[in-house]
Amino acid sequence: MNFFTLKSITVFATLALSANALAMDVEFNDAAWDGKKIPEGQQCLNYDGKSPATPSMTVSNIPAGTESLVFVYNDVSNKRMQHGGHGIVEFALPEGATSAEVPQVFGHTYEVPVGIEMVAEYRNRKGEAGGAYKPPCSGGKNHLYTVDVQAWQGNSVLAETTVEMGRY
């Protein structure tokens, strides 16, 4: 499996450059995800998570010409886990889409839903299983978890929005 494509390398290179890109609207589809506190059971398996997964989201105000949405999961309180440390996945858009319902991606596995592709696996500790998404795993130390939602056309970021998933 090819984990580091041109797009994954470009994701890291454009994070700083895309600060002036347009913003999109992102809403969690489950009210338990309020952006303040990580919902109970959605932490990593090391801390008794119960089928933890990314929140399902609705993304709207997607710029014309966007081919895919890239989701960059971060623990901004942990330098090593910033810039996609919790995984990076891509959601393919139908041509002309200006909004999309994005399914959840389960944690601690390489299996992703149809229409989603892993761009970069999460950074794991030695001896720990890998996967496309690592759920919040700070052990309740009040770390802030975010997701950068990026609209891509070819190798360019057209828009980017950072959403707070919550603290754990």
N, C-alpha and C positions, 0 to 999 in steps of 0.2 A: 504494500500500500504506500503510495507516495504522499507523505505528510507535508512536505515543504514544496509547494508549487510556486510559480512566479507570483501568483496572487498573495500567497502567505508572506512572501518576502516583501511584497509591495505594501501589504497591510501595515507592517511595522514602519516602513519608510514614509507612509503617508499620514500616520497618526498626527504628527506635529504639523504637517502641511495642510491638513483638512480642517483646521480650526475655523477657517473663514467660510467653509462650505455651508450650504443651506441646511436648516434643521427640518426633521420630520416629526410627526406626532406618533408617540408610542404609548399604548395602553396595555396593561396586563388584563387578561381575560378572566382571571380568577381573583375575586375580592380578597382572598387571603394574602395575596401579594400586594401590599400597600405602599411599598417603597421605604417603609420605616424599619420594619423588623422582618427578618427572614421567617417565613411561616414554619411552625412546628413540623418536624419530620422532613424538612427540605434541606437539612444539613447533610454533610457527607456521612458515609456509612461508619467511619471511625467514631462518630459522635451520635450513633443510633438513628441515622436518617432512615426514613421509611419510603422506599422507591423514590428517592429525590430526583428532581428534574428541573430543567429551566422552566420559567413560567411561559405559558402560551401567551402570545402577544398579537395585538392588531397594530399594524404599522400603516399610517395614512400620510397624505401629503408627500408621497414618493415622487421625486422628480421624473419628468418625461424622459424616456430613453434608458431608465434603470433596467439592468438585466438581472441583477441579483442583490440580495441583502446579505451583508456579512455581520455576524454577531460576535463581538470580542468581549469575553467574560473576564472580569478583573476583581481582585481583592486589593483595593487602593491603599489599605492599611499595611500591606506587606509588599515591600519593594520587589521581591522575587516573583510575586504573583500578579503584578500589574502587566499591562500591555498584552493581554491574552493568556495570562498564567493559568486561568481556569478553563481554557479552551477557546477555539475559534471555529465557528461553523458558518456555512453559506447556504442560503435559501434561494433557489432559482425562481424567478418571477416569470409569469406569462407575459408575452409582448404587450406593451401598452398599459400594464397594471399601474394604478396610482394608489392602491391600498392592498394589503395582504393580511391574511390570518396565518400566523406562523405557529406550527405545533411545538409542543414541548420536546426537549431532547433529554432522555434519561441519563443520569450520571453514572460514572464508573463503567462505561461500556463504549465499544467502538461502533455498535449498531445504532444507526440513526434513522429517523423516519424517511419515507420516500419524499424526494424533493429537497432533502438536506444533505450536504456533503461536509465532511470534516476537513477543515483547512489546516488546522494544527491541533495536535492533541494537547491536553493540559500538562503542566509541569508537575510531575509526580516525585515523591520521595523515593529513595532507594528501596527496592523491595515491594513497592506499592503498585497495584494494578493501574494501567493507564486508561485512556478513553477520550472521547470527544468533549466531555464536559465534566468538570469537578465541582460538585456542589460546595457551598460555603463550609469551610473546614477549620475555623480558627479556634474551635473549642469554647465558643461563647465569650470571646475577648473583645466584643463590640467592634469588630472589624467592619468596614463599609465595603459592600459588594455592589459593583456596577456592571452594566453592559453597554458597550458602544455599538450603536446600530448604524451601519454604513450602507449607503446606496452606491452600487458599483455599475459602471458602464465600461466594459473592456477592462483596462488597467487604471481607470480613474475613479476617484471618489467624488460623486456628485453632491452628496449630502451626508451629514453625520449628526447623530443625537446621542448623548450619553444619558442613561436612565439609571437612577439608584434603585437597586433591587431591595436593599435593606441592610440592616446590621445584624451580625451574629457574633 
